[in-house]
């Protein structure tokens, strides 16, 4: 872990990332950020860990996702091991 992450600095870090609209899923409008675009890949992994430790469970098409809410967005990953996670998704709450 780089440093102890707080909700405030995690939310700030997430808000400053490059988010790409997922145009292949227009019925589920959301955005994603890619690990490879982050300046610090270890920070990306720490944020993924934080999201998972501070999440609630939500079901989408029968699959369980760990959701984290920050401001007007909810964030989630696809459930891969942290070191294999390549993106974080977000959608408006």
N, C-alpha and C positions, 0 to 999 in steps of 0.2 A: 504494500500500500504506500502511495506517495505521501499522503498526510491524511489526518482524520477529516473526512468529508462531512460537511454540514448540509442540511437541506438548502440553506441560503446559497452556499457556493455551488452546490450541484445544480440548482435551478439556474444560476447565473451562467455556469459553464454550458449547460444545455441550450440556453437561449442564444449564445454566441456562435453556435455551430452552423455549418452550411447544411441546410435541409432541402431535399429534393422531393418534388411531388411525385408520388407513385402513380404515374399516368396509366399503368396497366390495370389498375383496380378502381375505376371511376365510381363504382357502387359502394366502395369503402374508402372514401377520401382520406388520405393520410400522407405523411412525408417520412423520409428516412435520412439518416446521416451515416456515412460510411467510415469505418475505422481508419481506412487508408487515407482519408482526408484530414484526420486529426493530427495536429503537430506532435502530440505525445500519445502513442499507442497504449502505454501503461495507464495513463489517465483515463482513456476510453474504457479499459478493462475495469478500472476502479469505479467508474461511473456505472457500468453494467452491474457490477457487484452491489453497489449502493441501491440501484433501482430494484434489484431482486430482493434485497434485505428489507426494503421499505415499501413493499408493494401489497396490493390486494389481488385476489383471484377474480378474473372475469372470463366468461366463456364466449367464444366466437365460433360459430359453426361446430359446436360440440367439443372444441379443443380448449384446454385451460391455458390462460396466459397470465403472467404476473404483471400487473399494471401499477404504474407510479404516476401520481398526479402532481403537476407543478403548474400553478397559475391556471390558464385556460386550456392546457394540454394534458393528455395522458400519454405515457411512454411505456414501451414494452420491447422485448427482444423475442426471438423465435425459440428460445429455450435451449440452444446449444451450450456446451461448456463455455465458460467465459473466454478461454484462450482461443476458441474456435468461432466466437461470435464476431460477425463482421459488420453488423448494422444495428442501429437503434431506430425504432419506429416512433412516430408520434401522430396523434389525431386530436382534434378539438374535442373537449369534454362535452 
